[in-house]
Amino acid sequence: MALLAFGINHKTASVALRERAAFAPEALGQALRDARQFAGLDEVAILSTCNRTEFYGAADPERMQAVRQWLTESRGISDAELDAVWYVHEGEAAMRHAMRVASGLDSMVLGEPQIFGQMKTAWSEAIAAGTAGGALDKLFQGTFAAAKAVRSKTALGASPVSIGFAAVTLARQVFESLAQTPTLLVGAGEMNALVAKHLREQGVAELMIVNRTLANAEVVAQDVDAEAMPWSCLQDALARAGVVISCTGSSEAVITRAMVKQALKERRQQPMLLIDIAVPRDIEPSVAELDDVFLYTVDDLQSVIDTGWRNRQAAAVDAERLIDQHVQQFAEQQRVAETAVALIRQVRGRAAEMADIERQKALEQLRRGADPEAVLARLQHNLMNKWLHAPTVSLRQLAASNNAEGLQQVAQAMGVKPEDTPVNSPETASNS
């Protein structure tokens, strides 16, 4: 049985094909059970996001054809379509792939943190569906450890590489603490919804969301525990806010010079940071001419993003090095585990062989009319001598080399408690 990682992602498949391969959250449990039943995977977890559908499994690699057949039939994807986009990783390569995915190294946006949570969800779903097992547990726990190390020991996710993240980063740089700075989002679209989450992560205490459609503002506000306000309250909200981030999609400016001037007056000229991430622009350019106002646009943020990309690419080198270390550790653990399994099998086989030889001798003696009690006593004596011969030789060799630790290990392996042996007693230590 081997560890396997296989599927399609944004690098290999189009959006249209990824949509067809994706599994809805409510269908994931059944898909996991079907994958095990019809594809023959002993253990399986499914990671299904907008950018990838991947399977992490433990099975005989020869089962891959059955997996492909199940996937093509269940998702309506032809063999020809799958051939062009399909990838398979096995063993250490599967572990490396899982670690890179969870760390954000394989993401469309380098270093994005959401994928780590999605990987954890995939593992939780597998546990809930009953398709998780020991092999995948080792894979996912190793993956999570590697991803956490990348987050804590590198700067992979620290630099902004999106407009929304850059806006929040800029606000954090201008104001010493966002926790002390009321912040206003103008617009409740996808961009500002993401900005709202970033702001909460950065500890903003007072967050307001103004939108033309109040219901949309309420949806975003509910997710981040913010205050949703109707469009008619925009002027009042401006007067309260130290940071304003606007992205409405309007064809004309929604925040004018006069509005900001009035807000400054009500704020008694306390400084304001206005970040316009809309195209066309939401804030009149002349606002920048006002005292105590700092106005930034999308173009201004681009330099922040460019720097962020360079920083992340540099951090990715460190992250890859960490992944290498974790893969090596995992591989070594696997080798030790496999060696232990083989050794146990060999020991049991040898014991069974000894027992069979002595059993045959005993049966032959009984057929010749020997006394049963004498035969059993001889059987017991011979088995004990044969089973204990090798450990006894080892113990004598360890004693001759004054290896107290080795003696204790053999004793424990033989089921003898350390306190039952005099290896560590003062008398033994003084006589050695």
C-alpha positions as a Markdown table, in Angstrom:
| # | Residue | x | y | z |
|---|---|---|---|---|
| 1 | Met | 0.0 | 0.0 | 0.0 |
| 2 | Ala | 1.4 | 3.4 | -1.0 |
| 3 | Leu | 0.6 | 7.0 | -0.3 |
| 4 | Leu | -1.0 | 8.7 | -3.3 |
| 5 | Ala | -1.8 | 12.3 | -4.2 |
| 6 | Phe | -3.6 | 12.9 | -7.5 |
| 7 | Gly | -6.0 | 15.2 | -9.2 |
| 8 | Ile | -6.2 | 18.4 | -11.2 |
| 9 | Asn | -5.5 | 22.1 | -10.4 |
| 10 | His | -5.4 | 25.6 | -11.7 |
| 11 | Lys | -2.0 | 24.9 | -13.4 |
| 12 | Thr | -3.3 | 22.0 | -15.4 |
| 13 | Ala | -7.0 | 22.5 | -16.0 |
| 14 | Ser | -9.3 | 25.2 | -17.1 |
| 15 | Val | -12.0 | 26.8 | -14.9 |
| 16 | Ala | -14.7 | 24.9 | -16.8 |
| 17 | Leu | -13.1 | 21.5 | -16.2 |
| 18 | Arg | -12.3 | 22.3 | -12.6 |
| 19 | Glu | -16.0 | 23.2 | -12.1 |
| 20 | Arg | -17.0 | 19.7 | -13.4 |
| 21 | Ala | -14.5 | 18.0 | -11.2 |
| 22 | Ala | -15.4 | 19.8 | -8.0 |
| 23 | Phe | -17.5 | 18.3 | -5.2 |
| 24 | Ala | -20.0 | 20.4 | -3.3 |
| 25 | Pro | -19.4 | 20.4 | 0.5 |
| 26 | Glu | -22.7 | 18.6 | 1.1 |
| 27 | Ala | -21.8 | 15.9 | -1.3 |
| 28 | Leu | -18.3 | 15.3 | 0.0 |
| 29 | Gly | -19.1 | 12.6 | 2.5 |
| 30 | Gln | -20.8 | 10.4 | -0.1 |
| 31 | Ala | -18.1 | 11.0 | -2.6 |
| 32 | Leu | -15.5 | 9.8 | -0.1 |
| 33 | Arg | -17.4 | 6.6 | 0.6 |
| 34 | Asp | -17.9 | 6.0 | -3.1 |
| 35 | Ala | -14.2 | 6.6 | -3.8 |
| 36 | Arg | -13.3 | 3.9 | -1.3 |
| 37 | Gln | -16.1 | 1.5 | -2.5 |
| 38 | Phe | -15.9 | 1.8 | -6.2 |
| 39 | Ala | -12.3 | 3.0 | -6.7 |
| 40 | Gly | -10.8 | 0.6 | -4.2 |
| 41 | Leu | -8.9 | 3.2 | -2.1 |
| 42 | Asp | -8.2 | 1.8 | 1.4 |
| 43 | Glu | -8.1 | 5.4 | 2.8 |
| 44 | Val | -9.0 | 8.6 | 1.0 |
| 45 | Ala | -9.5 | 12.3 | 1.6 |
| 46 | Ile | -10.7 | 14.8 | -1.0 |
| 47 | Leu | -9.6 | 18.5 | -1.2 |
| 48 | Ser | -12.1 | 20.3 | -3.4 |
| 49 | Thr | -11.6 | 24.1 | -3.9 |
| 50 | Cys | -12.2 | 26.6 | -6.7 |
| 51 | Asn | -8.6 | 26.0 | -7.8 |
| 52 | Arg | -8.2 | 22.2 | -7.4 |
| 53 | Thr | -9.8 | 18.8 | -6.9 |
| 54 | Glu | -7.3 | 16.5 | -5.3 |
| 55 | Phe | -7.4 | 13.0 | -3.7 |
| 56 | Tyr | -5.1 | 11.9 | -1.0 |
| 57 | Gly | -5.2 | 8.2 | -0.6 |
| 58 | Ala | -3.5 | 5.0 | 0.6 |
| 59 | Ala | -3.8 | 2.1 | -1.8 |
| 60 | Asp | -2.0 | -0.2 | -4.2 |
| 61 | Pro | -0.8 | 2.0 | -7.1 |
| 62 | Glu | -2.3 | -0.5 | -9.5 |
| 63 | Arg | -5.7 | 0.8 | -8.3 |
| 64 | Met | -5.2 | 4.1 | -10.1 |
| 65 | Gln | -7.0 | 2.9 | -13.2 |
| 66 | Ala | -10.1 | 2.1 | -11.2 |
| 67 | Val | -9.8 | 5.5 | -9.6 |
| 68 | Arg | -9.7 | 7.2 | -13.0 |
| 69 | Gln | -12.7 | 5.2 | -14.2 |
| 70 | Trp | -14.7 | 6.1 | -11.1 |
| 71 | Leu | -13.8 | 9.8 | -11.5 |
| 72 | Thr | -14.7 | 10.0 | -15.2 |
| 73 | Glu | -18.0 | 8.2 | -14.6 |
| 74 | Ser | -19.0 | 10.2 | -11.5 |
| 75 | Arg | -17.9 | 13.6 | -12.8 |
| 76 | Gly | -18.7 | 13.2 | -16.5 |
| 77 | Ile | -15.1 | 13.8 | -17.6 |
| 78 | Ser | -13.7 | 11.9 | -20.6 |
| 79 | Asp | -10.5 | 9.9 | -20.5 |
| 80 | Ala | -9.0 | 12.3 | -23.1 |
| 81 | Glu | -9.9 | 15.3 | -21.0 |
| 82 | Leu | -8.4 | 13.8 | -17.9 |
| 83 | Asp | -5.2 | 12.7 | -19.7 |
| 84 | Ala | -4.3 | 16.3 | -20.5 |
| 85 | Val | -4.7 | 17.6 | -16.9 |
| 86 | Trp | -4.2 | 14.6 | -14.6 |
| 87 | Tyr | -1.2 | 14.3 | -12.2 |
| 88 | Val | -0.2 | 11.6 | -9.8 |
| 89 | His | 2.3 | 11.6 | -7.0 |
| 90 | Glu | 3.4 | 8.6 | -5.0 |
| 91 | Gly | 5.2 | 8.0 | -1.7 |
| 92 | Glu | 7.6 | 10.8 | -0.8 |
| 93 | Ala | 6.5 | 12.8 | -3.8 |
| 94 | Ala | 2.9 | 12.6 | -2.5 |
| 95 | Met | 4.0 | 13.9 | 0.9 |
| 96 | Arg | 6.0 | 16.7 | -0.7 |
| 97 | His | 3.0 | 17.7 | -2.8 |
| 98 | Ala | 0.7 | 17.8 | 0.2 |
| 99 | Met | 3.1 | 19.9 | 2.2 |
| 100 | Arg | 3.6 | 22.4 | -0.6 |
| 101 | Val | -0.2 | 22.7 | -1.1 |
| 102 | Ala | -0.9 | 23.3 | 2.6 |
| 103 | Ser | 1.9 | 25.8 | 2.8 |
| 104 | Gly | 0.5 | 27.9 | -0.1 |
| 105 | Leu | 3.5 | 27.1 | -2.3 |
| 106 | Asp | 1.3 | 25.6 | -5.0 |
| 107 | Ser | -1.4 | 28.2 | -4.8 |
| 108 | Met | -2.5 | 30.6 | -7.5 |
| 109 | Val | -1.6 | 33.4 | -5.0 |
| 110 | Leu | 1.8 | 32.4 | -3.6 |
| 111 | Gly | 1.6 | 31.9 | 0.1 |
| 112 | Glu | -2.1 | 32.4 | 0.5 |
| 113 | Pro | -3.2 | 31.1 | 4.0 |
| 114 | Gln | -6.8 | 29.9 | 3.2 |
| 115 | Ile | -5.6 | 26.6 | 1.7 |
| 116 | Phe | -4.3 | 25.5 | 5.1 |
| 117 | Gly | -7.8 | 25.6 | 6.6 |
| 118 | Gln | -9.2 | 23.9 | 3.5 |
| 119 | Met | -6.7 | 21.1 | 4.0 |
| 120 | Lys | -7.8 | 20.7 | 7.6 |
| 121 | Thr | -11.4 | 20.6 | 6.5 |
| 122 | Ala | -10.6 | 17.9 | 3.9 |
| 123 | Trp | -9.0 | 15.8 | 6.7 |
| 124 | Ser | -12.0 | 16.4 | 9.1 |
| 125 | Glu | -14.4 | 15.3 | 6.3 |
| 126 | Ala | -12.5 | 12.1 | 5.7 |
| 127 | Ile | -12.6 | 11.3 | 9.5 |
| 128 | Ala | -16.3 | 12.0 | 9.6 |
| 129 | Ala | -16.9 | 9.8 | 6.5 |
| 130 | Gly | -14.9 | 6.9 | 8.0 |
| 131 | Thr | -12.4 | 6.9 | 5.1 |
| 132 | Ala | -9.4 | 8.1 | 7.2 |
| 133 | Gly | -6.8 | 5.7 | 8.5 |
| 134 | Gly | -3.3 | 5.4 | 9.9 |
| 135 | Ala | -1.5 | 6.0 | 6.7 |
| 136 | Leu | -3.4 | 9.2 | 5.9 |
| 137 | Asp | -3.2 | 10.3 | 9.5 |
| 138 | Lys | 0.6 | 10.3 | 9.2 |
| 139 | Leu | 0.5 | 12.2 | 5.9 |
| 140 | Phe | -1.9 | 14.9 | 7.1 |
| 141 | Gln | -0.2 | 15.4 | 10.5 |
| 142 | Gly | 3.1 | 15.6 | 8.8 |
| 143 | Thr | 1.6 | 18.1 | 6.3 |
| 144 | Phe | 0.1 | 20.3 | 9.0 |
| 145 | Ala | 3.4 | 20.3 | 11.0 |
| 146 | Ala | 5.3 | 21.4 | 7.8 |
| 147 | Ala | 2.8 | 24.1 | 6.9 |
| 148 | Lys | 2.9 | 25.5 | 10.5 |
| 149 | Ala | 6.7 | 25.6 | 10.3 |
| 150 | Val | 6.6 | 27.5 | 7.0 |
| 151 | Arg | 4.2 | 30.1 | 8.5 |
| 152 | Ser | 6.1 | 30.6 | 11.7 |
| 153 | Lys | 9.7 | 30.4 | 10.4 |
| 154 | Thr | 9.4 | 32.2 | 7.0 |
| 155 | Ala | 7.8 | 35.4 | 5.7 |
| 156 | Leu | 5.9 | 33.6 | 3.0 |
| 157 | Gly | 2.5 | 35.0 | 4.0 |
| 158 | Ala | 3.6 | 38.3 | 5.5 |
| 159 | Ser | 3.8 | 40.6 | 2.5 |
| 160 | Pro | 0.7 | 41.9 | 0.7 |
| 161 | Val | 0.1 | 40.5 | -2.8 |
| 162 | Ser | -3.5 | 41.6 | -3.4 |
| 163 | Ile | -5.2 | 45.0 | -3.6 |
| 164 | Gly | -7.3 | 44.3 | -0.5 |
| 165 | Phe | -4.4 | 43.0 | 1.6 |
| 166 | Ala | -2.2 | 45.9 | 0.4 |
| 167 | Ala | -4.8 | 48.4 | 1.5 |
| 168 | Val | -5.0 | 47.0 | 5.0 |
| 169 | Thr | -1.2 | 46.8 | 5.2 |
| 170 | Leu | -1.0 | 50.5 | 4.2 |
| 171 | Ala | -3.5 | 51.4 | 6.9 |
| 172 | Arg | -1.5 | 49.5 | 9.5 |
| 173 | Gln | 1.7 | 51.3 | 8.5 |
| 174 | Val | 0.0 | 54.8 | 8.7 |
| 175 | Phe | -1.7 | 54.3 | 12.0 |
| 176 | Glu | 0.2 | 52.8 | 14.9 |
| 177 | Ser | -2.8 | 50.7 | 16.0 |
| 178 | Leu | -6.0 | 49.9 | 14.0 |
| 179 | Ala | -7.5 | 48.9 | 17.3 |
| 180 | Gln | -7.7 | 52.6 | 18.1 |
| 181 | Thr | -8.8 | 53.8 | 14.7 |
| 182 | Pro | -12.4 | 53.6 | 13.5 |
| 183 | Thr | -12.5 | 52.3 | 10.0 |
| 184 | Leu | -15.1 | 52.7 | 7.2 |
| 185 | Leu | -15.7 | 50.5 | 4.2 |
| 186 | Val | -17.7 | 52.1 | 1.4 |
| 187 | Gly | -19.2 | 49.3 | -0.7 |
| 188 | Ala | -20.0 | 45.7 | 0.2 |
| 189 | Gly | -18.8 | 43.8 | -2.8 |
| 190 | Glu | -16.4 | 40.9 | -3.0 |
| 191 | Met | -13.3 | 43.1 | -2.6 |
| 192 | Asn | -14.4 | 44.9 | 0.5 |
| 193 | Ala | -15.7 | 41.7 | 2.0 |
| 194 | Leu | -12.2 | 40.4 | 1.8 |
| 195 | Val | -10.8 | 43.7 | 3.1 |
| 196 | Ala | -13.2 | 43.4 | 6.1 |
| 197 | Lys | -11.8 | 40.0 | 7.0 |
| 198 | His | -8.2 | 41.3 | 6.7 |
| 199 | Leu | -9.1 | 44.3 | 9.0 |
| 200 | Arg | -10.6 | 42.0 | 11.6 |
| 201 | Glu | -7.4 | 39.8 | 11.5 |
| 202 | Gln | -5.4 | 43.0 | 12.1 |
| 203 | Gly | -7.4 | 43.8 | 15.2 |
| 204 | Val | -9.6 | 46.7 | 14.1 |
| 205 | Ala | -12.0 | 47.5 | 16.9 |
| 206 | Glu | -14.6 | 49.7 | 15.2 |
| 207 | Leu | -15.6 | 48.7 | 11.6 |
| 208 | Met | -18.4 | 50.4 | 9.7 |
| 209 | Ile | -19.8 | 49.3 | 6.3 |
| 210 | Val | -21.9 | 51.7 | 4.1 |
| 211 | Asn | -23.5 | 50.5 | 1.0 |
| 212 | Arg | -26.3 | 51.6 | -1.4 |
| 213 | Thr | -28.1 | 48.3 | -0.7 |
| 214 | Leu | -28.2 | 48.0 | 3.1 |
| 215 | Ala | -29.0 | 44.2 | 2.9 |
| 216 | Asn | -25.7 | 43.6 | 1.2 |
| 217 | Ala | -23.8 | 45.6 | 3.8 |
| 218 | Glu | -25.6 | 43.6 | 6.5 |
| 219 | Val | -24.4 | 40.3 | 5.0 |
| 220 | Val | -20.7 | 41.4 | 5.0 |
| 221 | Ala | -21.1 | 43.0 | 8.5 |
| 222 | Gln | -22.5 | 39.8 | 10.0 |
| 223 | Asp | -19.5 | 37.8 | 8.9 |
| 224 | Val | -17.0 | 40.2 | 10.6 |
| 225 | Asp | -19.1 | 41.6 | 13.4 |
| 226 | Ala | -19.2 | 45.1 | 11.9 |
| 227 | Glu | -21.8 | 47.9 | 11.8 |
| 228 | Ala | -23.9 | 48.0 | 8.6 |
| 229 | Met | -25.1 | 51.5 | 7.7 |
| 230 | Pro | -27.4 | 52.8 | 4.9 |
| 231 | Trp | -26.1 | 55.1 | 2.2 |
| 232 | Ser | -27.7 | 58.1 | 3.8 |
| 233 | Cys | -25.3 | 57.8 | 6.7 |
| 234 | Leu | -22.2 | 58.1 | 4.5 |
| 235 | Gln | -21.3 | 61.6 | 5.7 |
| 236 | Asp | -21.7 | 60.8 | 9.3 |
| 237 | Ala | -19.6 | 57.7 | 8.9 |
| 238 | Leu | -16.8 | 59.7 | 7.2 |
| 239 | Ala | -16.7 | 62.0 | 10.2 |
| 240 | Arg | -16.2 | 59.0 | 12.5 |
| 241 | Ala | -13.6 | 57.2 | 10.5 |
| 242 | Gly | -9.8 | 57.6 | 10.6 |
| 243 | Val | -9.4 | 55.1 | 7.8 |
| 244 | Val | -11.7 | 55.0 | 4.7 |
| 245 | Ile | -11.4 | 52.2 | 2.1 |
| 246 | Ser | -13.8 | 52.6 | -0.8 |
| 247 | Cys | -14.7 | 50.2 | -3.6 |
| 248 | Thr | -18.3 | 50.6 | -4.9 |
| 249 | Gly | -18.1 | 50.0 | -8.7 |
| 250 | Ser | -19.8 | 53.4 | -9.2 |
| 251 | Ser | -19.3 | 55.2 | -12.5 |
| 252 | Glu | -18.7 | 58.5 | -10.7 |
| 253 | Ala | -17.1 | 59.6 | -7.5 |
| 254 | Val | -19.1 | 58.9 | -4.4 |
| 255 | Ile | -16.8 | 60.7 | -1.9 |
| 256 | Thr | -16.3 | 64.4 | -2.9 |
| 257 | Arg | -13.8 | 67.0 | -1.7 |
| 258 | Ala | -16.7 | 68.8 | 0.0 |
| 259 | Met | -17.7 | 65.7 | 1.9 |
| 260 | Val | -14.2 | 65.1 | 3.2 |
| 261 | Lys | -13.7 | 68.7 | 4.1 |
| 262 | Gln | -16.9 | 68.6 | 6.2 |
| 263 | Ala | -15.7 | 65.4 | 7.8 |
| 264 | Leu | -12.4 | 66.9 | 8.7 |
| 265 | Lys | -14.2 | 69.9 | 10.3 |
| 266 | Glu | -16.3 | 67.6 | 12.4 |
| 267 | Arg | -13.2 | 65.6 | 13.3 |
| 268 | Arg | -11.4 | 68.8 | 14.4 |
| 269 | Gln | -8.8 | 68.2 | 11.7 |
| 270 | Gln | -7.7 | 64.8 | 13.0 |
| 271 | Pro | -5.9 | 63.1 | 10.1 |
| 272 | Met | -7.7 | 60.8 | 7.7 |
| 273 | Leu | -6.4 | 58.0 | 5.5 |
| 274 | Leu | -8.5 | 57.4 | 2.4 |
| 275 | Ile | -7.7 | 54.4 | 0.1 |
| 276 | Asp | -9.5 | 54.3 | -3.2 |
| 277 | Ile | -9.3 | 50.7 | -4.7 |
| 278 | Ala | -12.2 | 51.3 | -7.1 |
| 279 | Val | -11.8 | 51.6 | -10.9 |
| 280 | Pro | -13.3 | 54.1 | -11.9 |
| 281 | Arg | -12.2 | 56.0 | -8.8 |
| 282 | Asp | -14.7 | 56.5 | -5.9 |
| 283 | Ile | -12.9 | 59.5 | -4.4 |
| 284 | Glu | -12.4 | 62.8 | -6.1 |
| 285 | Pro | -8.6 | 63.3 | -6.8 |
| 286 | Ser | -8.7 | 66.9 | -5.4 |
| 287 | Val | -9.3 | 65.4 | -1.9 |
| 288 | Ala | -5.6 | 64.9 | -1.8 |
| 289 | Glu | -5.1 | 68.6 | -1.7 |
| 290 | Leu | -6.7 | 68.9 | 1.7 |
| 291 | Asp | -4.6 | 69.2 | 4.8 |
| 292 | Asp | -4.5 | 66.3 | 7.1 |
| 293 | Val | -5.7 | 63.9 | 4.4 |
| 294 | Phe | -3.7 | 61.0 | 2.9 |
| 295 | Leu | -5.2 | 59.7 | -0.3 |
| 296 | Tyr | -4.0 | 56.5 | -2.1 |
| 297 | Thr | -5.3 | 54.9 | -5.2 |
| 298 | Val | -4.9 | 51.5 | -6.9 |
| 299 | Asp | -1.8 | 52.7 | -8.7 |
| 300 | Asp | -0.2 | 53.7 | -5.4 |
| 301 | Leu | -0.9 | 50.3 | -4.0 |
| 302 | Gln | 0.7 | 48.5 | -6.9 |
| 303 | Ser | 4.2 | 49.3 | -5.7 |
| 304 | Val | 3.3 | 47.7 | -2.3 |
| 305 | Ile | 2.0 | 44.6 | -4.1 |
| 306 | Asp | 5.2 | 44.4 | -6.3 |
| 307 | Thr | 7.3 | 44.5 | -3.2 |
| 308 | Gly | 5.1 | 41.9 | -1.6 |
| 309 | Trp | 5.6 | 39.5 | -4.5 |
| 310 | Arg | 9.3 | 39.9 | -4.4 |
| 311 | Asn | 9.3 | 39.3 | -0.6 |
| 312 | Arg | 7.2 | 36.2 | -1.0 |
| 313 | Gln | 9.3 | 34.7 | -3.8 |
| 314 | Ala | 12.3 | 35.1 | -1.6 |
| 315 | Ala | 10.5 | 33.5 | 1.3 |
| 316 | Ala | 9.4 | 30.7 | -0.9 |
| 317 | Val | 13.0 | 29.6 | -1.2 |
| 318 | Asp | 13.2 | 29.2 | 2.6 |
| 319 | Ala | 9.8 | 27.5 | 2.6 |
| 320 | Glu | 11.0 | 24.9 | 0.0 |
| 321 | Arg | 14.0 | 24.2 | 2.2 |
| 322 | Leu | 11.8 | 23.6 | 5.2 |
| 323 | Ile | 9.6 | 21.3 | 3.2 |
| 324 | Asp | 12.6 | 19.3 | 2.1 |
| 325 | Gln | 13.6 | 18.8 | 5.8 |
| 326 | His | 10.1 | 17.7 | 6.7 |
| 327 | Val | 9.9 | 15.3 | 3.8 |
| 328 | Gln | 13.2 | 13.7 | 4.8 |
| 329 | Gln | 11.9 | 13.3 | 8.4 |
| 330 | Phe | 8.7 | 11.7 | 7.1 |
| 331 | Ala | 10.6 | 9.4 | 4.8 |
| 332 | Glu | 12.9 | 8.3 | 7.6 |
| 333 | Gln | 9.9 | 7.6 | 9.9 |
| 334 | Gln | 8.3 | 5.6 | 7.1 |
| 335 | Arg | 11.5 | 3.6 | 6.6 |
| 336 | Val | 11.8 | 2.8 | 10.3 |
| 337 | Ala | 8.2 | 1.8 | 10.5 |
| 338 | Glu | 8.5 | -0.4 | 7.5 |
| 339 | Thr | 11.7 | -2.0 | 8.9 |
| 340 | Ala | 9.8 | -2.6 | 12.2 |
| 341 | Val | 6.9 | -4.3 | 10.4 |
| 342 | Ala | 9.3 | -6.5 | 8.4 |
| 343 | Leu | 11.3 | -7.4 | 11.6 |
| 344 | Ile | 8.1 | -8.3 | 13.4 |
| 345 | Arg | 7.0 | -10.5 | 10.5 |
| 346 | Gln | 10.4 | -12.2 | 10.5 |
| 347 | Val | 10.5 | -12.8 | 14.2 |
| 348 | Arg | 7.0 | -14.2 | 14.2 |
| 349 | Gly | 7.8 | -16.4 | 11.2 |
| 350 | Arg | 11.0 | -17.7 | 13.0 |
| 351 | Ala | 9.0 | -18.4 | 16.1 |
| 352 | Ala | 6.3 | -20.3 | 14.2 |
| 353 | Glu | 9.0 | -22.3 | 12.4 |
| 354 | Met | 10.5 | -23.3 | 15.7 |
| 355 | Ala | 7.2 | -24.2 | 17.2 |
| 356 | Asp | 6.2 | -26.3 | 14.1 |
| 357 | Ile | 9.5 | -28.3 | 14.3 |
| 358 | Glu | 9.0 | -29.1 | 18.0 |
| 359 | Arg | 5.3 | -29.9 | 17.5 |
| 360 | Gln | 6.2 | -32.4 | 14.8 |
| 361 | Lys | 8.8 | -34.0 | 17.1 |
| 362 | Ala | 6.2 | -34.2 | 19.9 |
| 363 | Leu | 3.6 | -35.8 | 17.6 |
| 364 | Glu | 6.1 | -38.4 | 16.4 |
| 365 | Gln | 7.0 | -39.3 | 20.0 |
| 366 | Leu | 3.3 | -39.6 | 20.9 |
| 367 | Arg | 2.8 | -42.0 | 18.0 |
| 368 | Arg | 5.6 | -44.1 | 19.3 |
| 369 | Gly | 3.8 | -44.4 | 22.6 |
| 370 | Ala | 5.9 | -42.0 | 24.7 |
| 371 | Asp | 4.4 | -40.7 | 28.0 |
| 372 | Pro | 2.3 | -37.6 | 27.1 |
| 373 | Glu | 3.5 | -35.7 | 30.2 |
| 374 | Ala | 7.1 | -36.3 | 29.4 |
| 375 | Val | 6.5 | -35.3 | 25.7 |
| 376 | Leu | 4.9 | -32.0 | 26.8 |
| 377 | Ala | 7.6 | -31.3 | 29.3 |
| 378 | Arg | 10.3 | -31.9 | 26.6 |
| 379 | Leu | 8.3 | -29.8 | 24.1 |
| 380 | Gln | 8.1 | -26.9 | 26.7 |
| 381 | His | 11.8 | -27.2 | 27.5 |
| 382 | Asn | 12.9 | -27.3 | 23.9 |
| 383 | Leu | 10.7 | -24.3 | 22.9 |
| 384 | Met | 11.9 | -22.3 | 25.8 |
| 385 | Asn | 15.6 | -23.0 | 25.0 |
| 386 | Lys | 15.2 | -22.2 | 21.3 |
| 387 | Trp | 13.1 | -19.0 | 21.8 |
| 388 | Leu | 15.5 | -17.7 | 24.4 |
| 389 | His | 18.8 | -18.7 | 22.9 |
| 390 | Ala | 19.3 | -15.6 | 20.8 |
| 391 | Pro | 18.2 | -13.1 | 23.5 |
| 392 | Thr | 20.4 | -14.9 | 26.0 |
| 393 | Val | 23.5 | -14.7 | 23.8 |
| 394 | Ser | 22.7 | -11.0 | 23.2 |
| 395 | Leu | 22.4 | -10.3 | 27.0 |
| 396 | Arg | 25.7 | -12.0 | 27.7 |
| 397 | Gln | 27.4 | -10.0 | 25.0 |
| 398 | Leu | 25.9 | -6.7 | 26.3 |
| 399 | Ala | 27.0 | -7.6 | 29.8 |
| 400 | Ala | 30.6 | -8.4 | 28.6 |
| 401 | Ser | 30.7 | -4.9 | 27.0 |
| 402 | Asn | 29.3 | -3.3 | 30.1 |
| 403 | Asn | 26.3 | -1.9 | 28.1 |
| 404 | Ala | 23.7 | -1.3 | 30.8 |
| 405 | Glu | 21.4 | 0.6 | 28.5 |
| 406 | Gly | 21.4 | -2.2 | 26.0 |
| 407 | Leu | 20.6 | -4.7 | 28.8 |
| 408 | Gln | 17.6 | -2.7 | 29.8 |
| 409 | Gln | 16.3 | -2.5 | 26.2 |
| 410 | Val | 16.5 | -6.2 | 25.8 |
| 411 | Ala | 14.9 | -6.8 | 29.1 |
| 412 | Gln | 12.0 | -4.5 | 28.2 |
| 413 | Ala | 11.7 | -6.2 | 24.8 |
| 414 | Met | 11.4 | -9.6 | 26.6 |
| 415 | Gly | 8.6 | -8.2 | 28.8 |
| 416 | Val | 10.8 | -7.9 | 32.0 |
| 417 | Lys | 10.1 | -4.7 | 33.9 |
| 418 | Pro | 13.2 | -2.6 | 34.6 |
| 419 | Glu | 12.6 | -2.7 | 38.3 |
| 420 | Asp | 12.8 | -6.5 | 38.2 |
| 421 | Thr | 16.4 | -6.4 | 37.0 |
| 422 | Pro | 19.5 | -5.2 | 38.9 |
| 423 | Val | 21.1 | -3.4 | 36.0 |
| 424 | Asn | 20.7 | 0.1 | 37.5 |
| 425 | Ser | 21.2 | -0.9 | 41.1 |
| 426 | Pro | 24.0 | 0.6 | 43.1 |
| 427 | Glu | 25.6 | -2.8 | 43.6 |
| 428 | Thr | 25.7 | -3.4 | 39.8 |
| 429 | Ala | 27.1 | 0.1 | 39.2 |
| 430 | Ser | 29.9 | -0.4 | 41.8 |
| 431 | Asn | 30.8 | -3.9 | 40.5 |
| 432 | Ser | 31.0 | -2.9 | 36.9 |
